[in-house]
């Protein structure tokens, strides 16, 4: 109620009054105070303070919390000016703070910024400002109201999160496996460095894009997408032991892939996690092992039939040559017999190729300079390959020596050269090169035969048609050929493969369709010992004789042929079909035999066992071992070529006669 004086009727002053209802006003005041208290509580709970900046005077009005956030004593507030604010901002952050304030002022936009403040004690806090300018009638900013909040804890959490992400990124980028996350639309949300390198990009560039943006083979992309959809739809893991993958550069790899669903906070399958291991090298090695096993099986088959086949060829070739010897030059059947002999010779050559492929030939090894051999071979090739093929040699004098069979190395070069010529139907150039090569373990080619060491590299390069991968995969398989029927046996490169492996070396092939092929033979380098003085050449031995020769052979036709050939040469010949029969025969002979020819592998007693029994009784007896088996079989029966006289079947009558004569005329007894 309000009271005031009023004049009365009698002239005296009276007191008047008006009653006003202030209930609503008091309620409003109470509500305002309550609201202010709630605001203060909210600001306090949020670790926030308020500010009011009067721009014309530069004076600031801070809440108590604001003082404390900036490192001042909130219990003893003082008049604040702009410099109190800016002095507390971290020096490194001041330019950005002032720039943000200026931009909001000019653009009449909301001001928001996060920065560091430094207290007097040197401690630092992160704060976040939010404020808005108000403008006067002239358009100038006159006031700014806002709040400031302590976000130090959030910043620390963000920093820890970023550090965790950085460590995680380093981990997955160091991992050689391919690691990616794809969302339900197939878009990458994460990719590691290995995956990005395969796609020729960066992990950052992959995010938000799909396989189709990088992958050059649409069919592979479709297969990946189908697997992703199956994982997301069914929730089951996907495993592929060998999945084709073509890089952005066109390299074809094989991946061992695992995909599993990634579950979101709501329990839904939101993404696919893929981890893939590059197993290309392992697959290539497994393929090589399978190929080697397949070739080994063929080689064992070749060795298994060699004995019987060589026995047959011995009889065919021997009987044919004996017939020709006894036949007049104009005899009507002579051309037919000559055809038989030629066919037998081709069969013998084919057998030698099979044995070379299977690495089971008896090698005549010696130490030699491959440059010298290749110089002579190149002269032969110039005539053999034709005028439209230019043969050139690039022979390094420092290439070194090798220990191998000279004839086999010549055969390797000739086979490679002929193969190169066939790849150049319109002519071209063939280059034969040698060079010394040191192969370290880290530089070994993808070959099961390759070993670290010092090698002589012998390469034959052509400018021909080259080979596609599907042909190269079968290159050294026996009987594999791309030539038309009747133009090749498919044993040329298989023979090369066998000879090189048996000589302790390995092969590499570099080929490109339309650009030619280079086959490089690596043979172990050998340091030769000083050469001994050469003796005068021995005269060629005569083939006839009068000595007693014992022939021991379980194959009747071979035994009969050998006996007939030696009897023609004047020898006294005794024959037996087994070791036991030979020993019994020697008991009945009046004089000891001068030489025994024995097959190595026979039923019951082997040739080696027979030789040991006979030489124990007749110390001066000389021995010649005969065999149609391969070297492995011979050696298993105790015969080492460098220590004995050994004649490989099939042999010709003339070769047999001369070999027997040479052994009989040679020094000493049997090995």
Secondary structure, DSSP 8 states (H G I E B T S, - for coil): -EEEEEE-TTS-EEEEEE----HHHHHHHHHHHHHHHHHHHHHHHTTEEEEEEETTTTEEEE-HHHHHHTTS-TTS---EEHHHHHHHB-HHHHHHHHHHHHHHHHHT--EEEEEEEE-TTS-EEEEEEEEEEEE-TTS-EEEEEEEEEE-HHHHHHHHHHHHHHHHHHHHHHH-SSEEEEEETTS-EEEE-HHHHHHTTS-HHHHTT--GGGT-S-HHHHHHHHHHHHHHHHH---EEEEEEEEE-TTS-EEEEEEEEEEEE-TTS-EEEEEEEEEE-HHHHHHHHHHHHHHHHHHHHHHHHHHHHHHHHHHHHHHHHHHHHHHHS-TT-TTHHHHHHHHHHHHHHHHHHHHHHHHTT-S---EEEEEHHHHHHHHHHHHHHHS-TTEEEEEEE-TTS-EEEEEHHHHHHHHHHHHHHHHHT-TT-EEEEEEEEEEEE-GGG--S-TT--SEEEEEEEEEE-S----HHHHTTTTSTT---S-TTS--S-HHHHHHHHHHHTT-EEEEEEETTTEEEEEEEEEEE----------------S---SEEEEE-SSHHHHHHHHHHHHHTT-EEEEESSHHHHHHHHHH-SS--SEEEEESS-SSS-HHHHHHHHHHH-TT-EEEEEESS-HHHHHHTT--GGGSEEEESS--HHHHHHHHHHHHHSSS---
